[in-house]
Every structure is written in C-alpha cells, then in structure tokens.
Amino acid sequence: MSATSEIVAPADASSLVNVNMSNVMKLTSTNFLMWKRQVHALCNGYDLAGYLDGSTTAPDATLTTEGTTTANPAYKHWQRQDQLLLSSILGAISLSVQPLLSKANTSAEIWSTLTNTYATPSRGHILQIREQLKQWKKGAKSIEDYFNGFTTRFDQLALLASPIPHEDQIDYILGGLPDEYKQVTDQIAGRDTPPSLTVLHEELINQELKIQMFLTASSSIPASANLASHRGHNTRGLQQSRGNNTMSQPRNQFHSRSISRGRGYQGRCQICGVQGHNARWCSQLQSSGRGYSHSSGGYQAASPPP
C-alpha cells in the first residue's frame, strides 16, 4: 500500500465522516456531468449518497415519550453529518457558481439546485448547446482543447436526455477542422463504419504532431536561403572586384614600370601633373621640345634622368 493511500471505515450510526473533496474538480457552468459523477461516487464510497438524493431523510427533531418531549439524538447526528457534507461540497464548487446556492441549507438542496440548473432538459438549453456545437471551430486551439469542447457538450446533451448520435458526433468534430487535417478527414470518410471517439482523438493528435514537426522544419528554410543568397552575393562581389582589378591593371602596370626603371624621384610633377619626375626635369624636356604626351599616354623622351 502506498504512503498516500487512506483506509476508509464505513460510517455507522454513531460516527461522523468528514469527506475530503480536495481531489474533486471545481464545478463550473460547463462540467456538471463529470463533477456530479465524481462527487456521487465519493459520497457513495462513504455510504453517504443518500444525503445527496434525499433518500437518507432527516429524523424527527424531537422525541415524545409519556408526554415528555426531548431532543432526538438521531436528528442531531443526521444534521451534523449533513452539514459536514455540505461544507465539503461547497469547497468543490467554483466561486462563480456558489451564488446559486445561497439559499440551500442541506446537501440535498444543493444537489437539487445544481441538477435543476445544469441538467434540466429545457428546449432552450438544448438548442443553445447544439448551436455551440455548430460554432465550435479549432482555430488556434490545440486538438486537446478542441476535442474536449465537443465531448463536454455531447455529455451535457446526454444528461439533458437529448444525446447526439455517434455518427453526428464524428461529423461535428471533423467539420470544425482546418485544411491541414484533410488527410484524416478523407481517411475517415472512406471507412465503412465511423471510428470511436478515442480512435479519432488519437489520429487527430498524431496529425497535429506531424503539422508541428513540418512547421518546425520549414522555419529553418528561410535562414538557409538567406545564407545561400549571401554567399552568392559575396561570390558575385568577389568576381566583380576581380574584374575591377583587371580593368585597373594598365594603370598599375604603368606605375610598376615607372618604379622598375629605378627613377629616384617618385613625386608628381608640378608642371604636367605626371607622377615619376620633378618639375626641373620636365622643364628641360619641354625646352628641348620633348615631354609627356597626354594623347599617347607616355613620355616622348626615352627615359628620364635619375
């Protein structure tokens, strides 16, 4: 036996039971069916279900014996046990629902009020739930939330004595799915008999995982494309740079030839603006009828002096 297990002794005529409902889901306006099953099963396990449905009636508050009226101990015990159970039930009800029970004084009154509120087979209530089924779409919901939204309403309609046939349940669920789940929809449409809700739920979960894996893989494609584009851009830039260098080679070669001649002065001439000789040498060339020709791009003289 685990350390968290609890031994429950059945109630007898003299004992009081404080029912622990900390593990019971909080009652809301949409989960009454499952909440009711949980609470009823727990109370039945303590042999207290009669306090809920009213079958365990309250004894007379007083006893009269030989003309003498006294308090009835059985009534006092019943009252104490009923109030302990009432307190436990209130602790398992959400704050939004508790105002409905402001006038309930016994466990049976709470049970009856909740049943009349959430399990009354009124025409308007049934139509409202059926309309919710039509409007329930997956959208951004997970498959778990989407599926639970249907099953909760199916259970509510069953509780209201207006159950949805199984084939119609499948149609409702498939009808609210987006195109990404068309593969599952087509597979189910091709079957001779509709699957159970459990099988359908599993197939939709598997499809959801496939979609998530595809989206994860697709999200890395733009980065790779950008990297390839960046590399291509760099390659083109390198090629263009090399082309530019090739176009500029004549000037560089001319400069290299000037250096290779061993010319001592490598500044720019103040007269003609050409690099590689000084103004004095250029003046001497010009006075002798020679010099740098801009039209031919070279010196008329064979070689400048050092």
Secondary structure, DSSP 8 states (H G I E B T S, - for coil): --TT--------SS-------TTS--B-SS-HHHHHHHHHHHHHHTT-HHHHHS-S----SEEEETTEEEE-HHHHHHHHHHHHHHHHHHHTB-TTTGGGGTT--SHHHHHHHHHHHHS---HHHHHHHHHHHHH---TTS-HHHHHHHHHHHHHHHHHTT----HHHHHHHHHHT--GGGHHHHHHHHTSSS---HHHHHHHHHHHHHHHHHHHHHHTTHHHHHHHHHHHHHHHHHHHHHHHHHHHTHHHHHHHHHHHHTT-S--SB-TTT--BTS-HHHHHHHHHTT--EETTTTEESSS----
